Amino acid sequence: MGKAPEEEHPVKAFGWAARDTSGVLSPFNFSRRVTGDEDVRFKIFYCGICHSDLHSAKNDWGGSSYPLLPGHELAGVVTEVGSKVQKYKVGDRVGVGCMVGACHTCENCENNLENYCPKMILTYNNVNHDGTMTYGGYSDHMVANERYIVRIPDNLPLDVAAPLLCAGITTYSPLRYFGLDKSGMKVGVVGLGGLGHLAVKFAKAFGAVVTVISTSPSKKQEAIEVLGVDSFLVSSNSNEMQAAIGTLDGIIDTVSANHPLVPLLSLLKSHGKIITVGAPEKPLELPVFPLIMGRKMVAGSLIGGMKETQEMIDFAGKHNITPEIEVVPMDYVNTAMERLAKADVKYRFVLDVANTLNAA
């Protein structure tokens, strides 16, 4: 009974949202629910800009509902917890990634795979249990069930922690699940962007020998000298690709543009696998013969469950794995989106929400 008046007054919030398929973002006033018994509310300090944000804002994949407030790489500090919250307290450093809800009763949920729950609730552009729209991290604060809150290790600055909650888990999970996390494995990474450079860092931390396959020869020096890549193949160089045939145990394919799979399949050893984590708008062409000649596999992977996401960020803290970021103010967000569309970033934009949102 005592809570009813509170529920009539949702908490005011402020952020930047897209209003239509132009994808242009502008200031937006909205509200978030009051802090429930199992909820954690936190002030957002930083939010990474993911390629998904760009696609969603422009409705490239269909299904966008406006106003759309993106952002699923949130990092900040707890300001309030519900009466039944056990794992977090005010002042804790926390984050939220790509999801804020699921059914909690299906087989996937019971196996800590909320990311594959048919009723998974995305952090933005989705519908909450109470029927309201979810709004993401391009905003001043967040409230979510404690199951979907991630504790950020003390040694990871919040700005570099944020992209790990999408780009980090997206690459960590397939390396682990498909057995590419063992020392000495020969791992390929296709595309050296926001996802690709983290795939490289995690694979190296697991002890893998890492080859980057890229369309950009200009990235070779940085890949080897800065990221510690063992070899670099330019995908359009037939001599380089020919010399590498049959050398890789697995490939993490991070490219979200259309690209041919057959040249990549040829790089695999027998029983090798390509795991796609990028999301091209059009179907990729996949002939069967390159698969059956060597029992090869093409698979996919989507982020990770909450247990594995916590495991990933703890591993990143232990091994000091941090993304290469460019921190930008909130009012730069539309320019950042334009640059992201042209792959003009090394390697992840992060919005300085706490310091610049209200000034925008």
C-alpha positions as CSV (number, residue, x, y, z in Angstrom):
1,M,0.0,0.0,0.0
2,G,2.8,2.4,1.0
3,K,4.3,2.2,-2.5
4,A,1.3,3.2,-4.6
5,P,1.8,6.9,-4.5
6,E,5.4,6.5,-5.5
7,E,4.5,4.5,-8.5
8,E,2.4,7.4,-9.8
9,H,5.6,9.4,-10.1
10,P,8.2,7.8,-12.4
11,V,11.7,9.2,-12.1
12,K,12.5,12.0,-14.6
13,A,15.3,11.2,-17.0
14,F,17.1,13.0,-19.8
15,G,19.0,11.8,-22.8
16,W,19.4,12.0,-26.6
17,A,17.1,10.1,-28.9
18,A,16.3,9.6,-32.6
19,R,12.9,10.6,-33.7
20,D,12.8,9.1,-37.2
21,T,14.8,7.0,-39.7
22,S,17.2,9.9,-40.4
23,G,18.8,8.6,-37.2
24,V,19.6,12.1,-36.1
25,L,19.7,12.3,-32.3
26,S,18.5,15.3,-30.2
27,P,17.8,16.0,-26.5
28,F,14.8,14.0,-25.1
29,N,13.0,14.1,-21.8
30,F,11.5,10.9,-20.6
31,S,11.0,8.9,-17.4
32,R,12.2,5.6,-15.9
33,R,10.3,3.5,-13.4
34,V,10.7,3.9,-9.7
35,T,13.3,1.6,-8.1
36,G,11.6,-1.8,-7.5
37,D,12.5,-4.2,-4.7
38,E,15.1,-6.0,-7.0
39,D,16.2,-3.0,-9.0
40,V,19.5,-1.1,-9.1
41,R,19.5,2.5,-10.2
42,F,22.8,4.1,-11.3
43,K,24.2,7.3,-12.6
44,I,25.6,6.8,-16.1
45,F,29.1,8.1,-16.5
46,Y,30.0,6.7,-19.9
47,C,28.2,4.9,-22.7
48,G,29.9,3.2,-25.7
49,I,28.6,3.8,-29.2
50,C,28.0,0.4,-30.9
51,H,27.3,-0.2,-34.6
52,S,23.9,-1.6,-33.5
53,D,23.1,1.9,-32.3
54,L,23.6,3.3,-35.7
55,H,21.6,0.6,-37.5
56,S,18.8,0.9,-34.9
57,A,18.6,4.7,-35.1
58,K,18.2,4.5,-38.9
59,N,15.9,1.4,-38.8
60,D,18.3,-0.4,-41.1
61,W,17.2,-3.8,-39.6
62,G,13.5,-2.9,-39.4
63,G,11.6,-2.9,-36.1
64,S,12.8,0.4,-34.7
65,S,10.2,2.3,-32.7
66,Y,10.6,6.1,-32.2
67,P,11.6,7.9,-30.2
68,L,14.6,5.5,-30.0
69,L,17.2,6.2,-27.3
70,P,20.2,4.0,-28.0
71,G,23.1,2.7,-25.9
72,H,23.9,-0.7,-24.5
73,E,27.4,-0.2,-23.2
74,L,26.7,1.6,-19.9
75,A,29.0,2.2,-17.0
76,G,28.4,4.2,-13.9
77,V,27.9,4.3,-10.1
78,V,25.0,3.0,-8.1
79,T,22.7,5.7,-6.5
80,E,19.9,3.5,-5.2
81,V,19.1,-0.1,-4.6
82,G,15.8,-1.9,-3.9
83,S,15.0,-3.6,-0.6
84,K,15.7,-7.1,-1.9
85,V,18.9,-6.3,-3.7
86,Q,21.8,-8.4,-2.3
87,K,24.8,-8.0,-4.6
88,Y,25.1,-4.2,-4.9
89,K,25.1,-1.1,-2.7
90,V,25.2,2.6,-3.3
91,G,28.6,3.7,-4.6
92,D,29.4,0.5,-6.4
93,R,30.9,0.7,-9.9
94,V,28.5,-1.1,-12.3
95,G,27.3,-1.5,-15.9
96,V,24.5,-2.7,-18.1
97,G,25.0,-4.4,-21.5
98,C,22.6,-5.4,-24.2
99,M,19.8,-6.8,-22.2
100,V,17.7,-5.9,-19.1
101,G,15.2,-8.8,-18.9
102,A,14.2,-12.3,-19.8
103,C,11.6,-14.9,-18.8
104,H,13.8,-16.6,-16.2
105,T,11.9,-19.9,-16.6
106,C,13.0,-21.3,-20.0
107,E,15.9,-23.8,-20.5
108,N,18.2,-21.0,-21.7
109,C,17.6,-18.8,-18.7
110,E,18.0,-21.8,-16.3
111,N,21.4,-22.4,-18.0
112,N,22.5,-18.7,-17.6
113,L,21.9,-18.0,-21.3
114,E,19.4,-15.2,-20.9
115,N,20.8,-13.9,-24.2
116,Y,19.1,-16.7,-26.1
117,C,15.8,-16.5,-24.2
118,P,12.9,-16.0,-26.7
119,K,11.6,-13.3,-24.3
120,M,14.8,-11.5,-23.8
121,I,14.3,-7.7,-23.3
122,L,16.9,-5.5,-25.0
123,T,18.3,-2.5,-23.2
124,Y,16.7,-0.2,-25.8
125,N,14.0,-0.3,-28.5
126,N,12.2,-3.1,-26.7
127,V,9.2,-3.5,-24.4
128,N,9.6,-3.9,-20.6
129,H,7.5,-6.3,-18.5
130,D,5.3,-3.4,-17.6
131,G,4.6,-2.5,-21.2
132,T,6.8,0.6,-21.4
133,M,9.6,1.1,-23.9
134,T,13.2,0.5,-22.9
135,Y,15.5,3.4,-23.3
136,G,19.3,3.0,-23.5
137,G,22.4,4.6,-22.2
138,Y,22.6,7.8,-24.0
139,S,21.0,9.2,-20.9
140,D,21.6,10.4,-17.4
141,H,20.7,7.3,-15.4
142,M,19.6,3.7,-15.7
143,V,17.4,1.3,-13.6
144,A,17.5,-2.4,-14.1
145,N,16.9,-5.7,-12.2
146,E,20.0,-6.7,-10.3
147,R,20.3,-9.8,-12.4
148,Y,21.3,-7.6,-15.4
149,I,23.8,-5.5,-13.5
150,V,27.5,-6.2,-14.0
151,R,30.1,-5.3,-11.4
152,I,33.1,-3.5,-12.9
153,P,36.5,-4.4,-11.5
154,D,38.2,-1.6,-9.5
155,N,41.2,-1.5,-11.8
156,L,39.2,-0.9,-15.0
157,P,38.4,2.8,-15.6
158,L,34.7,3.2,-16.4
159,D,35.3,4.7,-19.8
160,V,37.1,1.6,-21.1
161,A,34.9,-0.8,-19.2
162,A,31.7,0.4,-21.1
163,P,32.5,-1.2,-24.5
164,L,33.4,-4.5,-22.9
165,L,29.6,-4.9,-22.1
166,C,28.8,-5.4,-25.7
167,A,31.9,-5.6,-27.9
168,G,33.8,-7.5,-25.2
169,I,31.3,-10.2,-24.4
170,T,30.4,-10.5,-28.2
171,T,34.0,-11.7,-28.9
172,Y,34.8,-13.4,-25.6
173,S,31.8,-15.8,-25.6
174,P,32.5,-17.5,-29.0
175,L,36.2,-17.8,-28.2
176,R,35.3,-19.7,-25.1
177,Y,32.3,-21.7,-26.4
178,F,34.0,-22.9,-29.5
179,G,37.2,-23.9,-27.8
180,L,39.4,-21.2,-29.2
181,D,40.5,-20.1,-25.7
182,K,43.4,-22.6,-25.4
183,S,47.1,-21.7,-25.6
184,G,48.6,-22.2,-29.0
185,M,45.3,-22.2,-31.0
186,K,45.6,-20.5,-34.4
187,V,42.8,-17.9,-34.4
188,G,41.8,-15.6,-37.2
189,V,40.0,-12.3,-36.7
190,V,38.2,-10.8,-39.7
191,G,37.8,-7.0,-39.5
192,L,39.8,-4.8,-37.2
193,G,37.2,-2.5,-35.8
194,G,35.4,-2.2,-32.4
195,L,34.7,-5.9,-32.2
196,G,37.8,-7.1,-34.0
197,H,40.4,-5.4,-31.9
198,L,38.8,-6.8,-28.7
199,A,38.7,-10.3,-30.3
200,V,42.4,-9.9,-30.9
201,K,43.1,-8.8,-27.3
202,F,41.0,-11.6,-25.7
203,A,42.5,-14.3,-28.1
204,K,46.0,-13.1,-27.2
205,A,45.2,-13.2,-23.5
206,F,44.1,-16.8,-23.9
207,G,47.5,-17.6,-25.5
208,A,46.3,-17.9,-29.1
209,V,48.4,-17.2,-32.2
210,V,46.4,-14.5,-33.9
211,T,46.0,-13.6,-37.5
212,V,44.0,-10.6,-38.6
213,I,42.3,-10.7,-42.0
214,S,41.4,-7.2,-43.3
215,T,40.6,-5.3,-46.4
216,S,42.8,-2.4,-45.2
217,P,46.6,-2.8,-45.6
218,S,46.9,0.5,-43.7
219,K,46.0,-1.3,-40.5
220,K,48.8,-3.8,-40.6
221,Q,51.5,-1.8,-38.7
222,E,49.2,-0.9,-35.9
223,A,47.8,-4.4,-35.7
224,I,51.2,-5.9,-35.2
225,E,53.0,-3.2,-33.2
226,V,50.1,-2.0,-31.0
227,L,47.7,-4.9,-30.7
228,G,50.4,-7.6,-30.9
229,V,48.9,-9.5,-33.8
230,D,51.1,-12.4,-35.0
231,S,50.3,-12.1,-38.7
232,F,48.2,-9.9,-41.0
233,L,46.5,-10.9,-44.2
234,V,45.1,-8.5,-46.7
235,S,42.0,-10.3,-48.0
236,S,42.4,-8.9,-51.5
237,N,46.0,-10.2,-51.8
238,S,45.7,-13.6,-53.4
239,N,49.3,-14.5,-52.6
240,E,49.0,-13.9,-48.9
241,M,45.6,-15.7,-48.7
242,Q,47.0,-18.6,-50.8
243,A,50.0,-19.0,-48.4
244,A,47.7,-19.2,-45.4
245,I,45.3,-21.9,-46.7
246,G,44.6,-24.5,-44.0
247,T,46.4,-22.8,-41.2
248,L,43.6,-21.6,-38.8
249,D,41.7,-23.6,-36.1
250,G,38.9,-21.0,-36.0
251,I,37.9,-17.5,-37.2
252,I,35.9,-14.8,-35.4
253,D,34.2,-12.9,-38.2
254,T,33.3,-9.4,-37.0
255,V,32.4,-7.8,-40.3
256,S,28.9,-6.3,-40.6
257,A,29.2,-5.5,-44.4
258,N,28.6,-8.1,-47.1
259,H,31.7,-10.2,-47.8
260,P,32.6,-13.6,-49.3
261,L,32.9,-16.5,-46.9
262,V,34.6,-19.0,-49.2
263,P,38.1,-17.4,-49.1
264,L,37.8,-17.5,-45.3
265,L,36.7,-21.2,-45.2
266,S,39.9,-22.0,-47.2
267,L,42.0,-20.6,-44.4
268,L,40.6,-23.2,-41.9
269,K,42.2,-26.5,-41.0
270,S,39.9,-29.5,-41.2
271,H,37.2,-29.3,-38.5
272,G,37.8,-25.5,-38.4
273,K,35.0,-23.1,-37.7
274,I,34.0,-19.6,-38.6
275,I,31.9,-17.8,-36.0
276,T,30.1,-14.8,-37.3
277,V,29.3,-12.0,-34.8
278,G,28.8,-9.2,-37.2
279,A,25.3,-8.7,-38.7
280,P,25.3,-8.0,-42.4
281,E,22.0,-6.6,-43.7
282,K,21.8,-9.1,-46.6
283,P,22.3,-12.9,-46.5
284,L,25.9,-14.2,-47.0
285,E,26.5,-16.7,-49.8
286,L,27.5,-20.1,-48.4
287,P,28.3,-22.9,-50.9
288,V,28.2,-26.4,-49.3
289,F,31.3,-28.0,-50.9
290,P,33.8,-25.9,-49.0
291,L,32.1,-27.1,-45.8
292,I,32.0,-30.8,-46.5
293,M,35.6,-30.8,-47.8
294,G,37.1,-30.8,-44.3
295,R,34.1,-31.0,-42.1
296,K,34.1,-27.2,-41.5
297,M,31.5,-25.2,-39.7
298,V,29.9,-21.7,-40.0
299,A,28.3,-20.7,-36.7
300,G,27.0,-17.6,-35.0
301,S,27.1,-16.1,-31.5
302,L,25.2,-13.3,-29.8
303,I,26.7,-11.6,-26.7
304,G,26.6,-13.9,-23.6
305,G,24.6,-14.6,-20.6
306,M,24.9,-12.6,-17.4
307,K,27.1,-15.1,-15.6
308,E,29.5,-15.2,-18.6
309,T,29.4,-11.4,-19.0
310,Q,30.6,-11.0,-15.4
311,E,33.3,-13.6,-16.0
312,M,34.4,-11.7,-19.1
313,I,34.8,-8.4,-17.4
314,D,36.6,-10.0,-14.4
315,F,39.0,-11.7,-16.9
316,A,39.5,-8.3,-18.6
317,G,40.3,-6.7,-15.2
318,K,42.7,-9.5,-14.3
319,H,44.5,-9.3,-17.7
320,N,44.2,-5.6,-18.2
321,I,42.3,-6.0,-21.4
322,T,40.9,-2.6,-22.4
323,P,39.5,-1.3,-25.7
324,E,41.1,1.5,-27.6
325,I,38.6,4.3,-27.3
326,E,37.9,7.9,-28.4
327,V,35.9,9.7,-25.7
328,V,33.5,12.3,-27.1
329,P,31.0,14.8,-25.6
330,M,27.3,14.1,-25.9
331,D,26.7,16.9,-28.4
332,Y,29.2,15.2,-30.7
333,V,27.0,12.1,-31.0
334,N,25.7,12.7,-34.5
335,T,29.1,13.4,-35.8
336,A,30.4,10.2,-34.1
337,M,27.6,8.3,-35.8
338,E,28.6,9.7,-39.2
339,R,32.3,8.8,-38.6
340,L,31.3,5.3,-37.3
341,A,29.4,4.7,-40.6
342,K,32.7,5.4,-42.4
343,A,34.7,3.3,-40.0
344,D,36.6,6.4,-39.0
345,V,37.3,5.5,-35.4
346,K,40.0,3.6,-33.5
347,Y,38.3,1.6,-32.3
348,R,35.3,2.6,-30.2
349,F,33.6,5.9,-29.5
350,V,32.6,6.4,-25.8
351,L,30.2,9.2,-24.8
352,D,31.3,11.2,-21.7
353,V,27.7,11.2,-20.4
354,A,28.3,12.5,-16.8
355,N,30.4,15.5,-17.8
356,T,28.6,16.6,-21.0
357,L,25.0,15.4,-21.2
358,N,23.4,18.3,-19.3
359,A,25.6,20.8,-21.2
360,A,24.5,19.5,-24.5
